[in-house]
Amino acid sequence: MTEAKQSLKRTLIGKVVSDKRTKTVTVLIERRVKHALYGKIVGKSSKYHAHDEKGEYKMGDMIEITESRPISKTKNWLATRLVEKAAAV
């Protein structure tokens, strides 16, 4: 039986908010959750540092990041693929 193994690593999709550092992009992940007490839908966001070896992702791009081993003190995600290119202004 040759079955495709499902990856145990988490993947998230978010927007690149900073590409100033070499080989690193900062990705903003936004999600909507229901408030525990009041039941209202609230927007929550988190920023992650992701490793971008070639420096191919620019500010405004929507990208997918995957969990990985720690690369530095704050970086333990890898930028895996471009979902949507940033709109040219």
Long-range contacts (C-beta under 8 A, 24 or more apart in sequence): 7-66, 9-66, 9-67, 9-68, 10-66, 10-67, 11-64, 11-65, 11-66, 11-67, 11-80, 12-48, 12-64, 12-65, 12-77, 13-62, 13-63, 13-64, 13-65, 13-83, 14-48, 14-62, 14-63, 14-65, 15-60, 15-61, 15-62, 15-63, 16-57, 16-58, 16-59, 16-60, 16-61, 16-62, 16-63, 16-86, 17-47, 17-59, 18-59, 19-52, 19-55, 19-57, 19-58, 19-59, 22-55, 23-51, 23-52, 23-53, 23-55, 24-49, 24-50, 24-51, 24-52, 24-75, 25-49, 25-50, 25-52, 25-57, 25-63, 25-79, 26-50, 27-63, 27-65, 27-77, 27-79, 48-77, 49-74, 49-75, 49-77, 50-75, 50-77, 50-78, 50-79, 51-75, 51-77, 51-78, 51-79, 52-79, 56-82, 57-82, 58-86, 59-86, 60-86, 60-87, 61-85, 61-86
